[in-house]
Amino acid sequence: MRRDALDRAYGTQAWRKLAAAVIVRDQGICHLCGEPGADTAHHLVEKRRGGADDFANLRAVHRGCHNRAHGRRGV
C-alpha cells in the first residue's frame, strides 16, 4: 500500500478511535512482545489478505514491534 493510501486508511478519526478501543481492550499490552505501552493496532489477518478493520481481527501493539513484524513496511 502506498504512503498516501496508508494515510487515508490509518489517519482517520475512525481508525484512531478503533485502535484506541483495541488498546484499552488489550490493556495496553503489546500482542507481539508482551510489554506494556502499546500505541497502535495490528491486523491479525492483513487487509491485503482479506482481513477487516474488525475488533476481533485487531490486537494492540507497539509501533516499533509492528514495523519489525512487517519488515518496516508498517502495513
C-alpha positions in Angstrom: 0.0 0.0 0.0 1.4 3.4 -0.9 2.1 6.0 1.8 -0.8 8.3 0.7 -3.2 5.3 0.8 -1.9 4.4 4.3 -2.5 8.0 5.4 -6.1 7.8 4.1 -6.7 4.5 5.7 -5.0 4.9 9.1 -5.0 8.7 9.5 -8.7 8.9 10.0 -10.6 9.7 13.2 -12.5 6.4 12.8 -9.2 4.4 12.7 -7.7 6.2 15.7 -10.9 5.6 17.7 -10.9 1.9 16.8 -7.2 1.5 17.6 -7.7 3.3 20.9 -10.6 0.9 21.8 -8.3 -2.1 20.9 -5.5 -0.8 23.1 -8.0 -0.4 26.0 -9.4 -3.9 25.5 -5.9 -5.3 25.4 -4.9 -3.3 28.5 -2.1 -1.6 26.6 -0.1 -4.9 26.3 1.6 -5.4 23.0 0.4 -8.6 21.3 3.9 -9.1 19.7 6.3 -8.6 22.6 4.1 -8.8 25.7 5.2 -5.5 27.2 3.0 -2.6 28.2 2.8 0.6 26.3 1.1 -0.5 23.0 0.2 2.5 20.9 -1.4 1.2 17.8 -3.4 -1.7 16.4 -2.3 -4.7 14.3 -4.4 -6.8 11.9 -4.1 -10.5 12.6 -5.2 -11.1 9.1 -3.7 -8.4 6.9 -6.1 -6.2 5.0 -4.4 -7.1 1.7 -5.2 -10.8 2.6 -8.8 -10.1 3.2 -8.7 -9.1 6.8 -11.1 -6.5 8.1 -11.0 -3.5 10.4 -12.9 -5.6 12.8 -12.4 -5.6 16.6 -11.9 -9.4 16.5 -9.1 -9.0 13.8 -7.1 -6.4 15.7 -4.6 -6.6 18.6 -2.7 -3.8 20.4 1.0 -3.4 19.5 3.9 -1.0 19.8 4.6 0.8 16.5 8.2 -0.5 16.6 7.1 -4.1 17.1 4.5 -3.6 14.3 7.2 -2.2 11.9 9.6 -5.1 12.7 6.8 -7.6 12.1 6.2 -6.2 8.7 9.8 -5.6 7.8 9.4 -1.8 8.3 6.6 -1.8 5.8 4.2 -0.8 8.6 1.1 -2.2 6.9 
